[in-house]
């Protein structure tokens, strides 16, 4: 069973090394650099180790004027992908 992420406080790993057009490049190590879309970068950036996933969704909801229900699944999908790539840790 998958861990409930709602109260997790993800922390971003790596550093932004470049932005080219609409893509962002995040370096974790010398041999691991990821290209991420703007929305994934924005979520990665908000993973400060202090905010829960639900708080991140609430913040995006207010900024983008979208409902929490609309954002829940897409944000969770991005969080899971960032976790898989080790761009964030919980």
C-alpha positions, 0 to 999 in steps of 0.5 A: 500500500502506498504511503499517504503523502498528504501530511508528508513534508517533502524536501527538494534535492539538488540545485537548479543549474540552468533554464532553457526556454520552458525547461529547467535543469536540476542537478543532483550529482555530476552524473544526474541532471534532470530536465523538468517542465515548469510545473514540476519545477514549481512544485519541486521549488515549493518542497522546502521541508516545512510545507506538507503536500496538502499545504503545497496544493492549497497554495497552488490552488490560491495562486492559480485560482483552481480548486483543490480537487482539480489539483490533487491528482496532478500534484500527487503525480508530480510529487511521486515522479519527483520522488522516483527521480530522487529530486525530493525526499520525504 
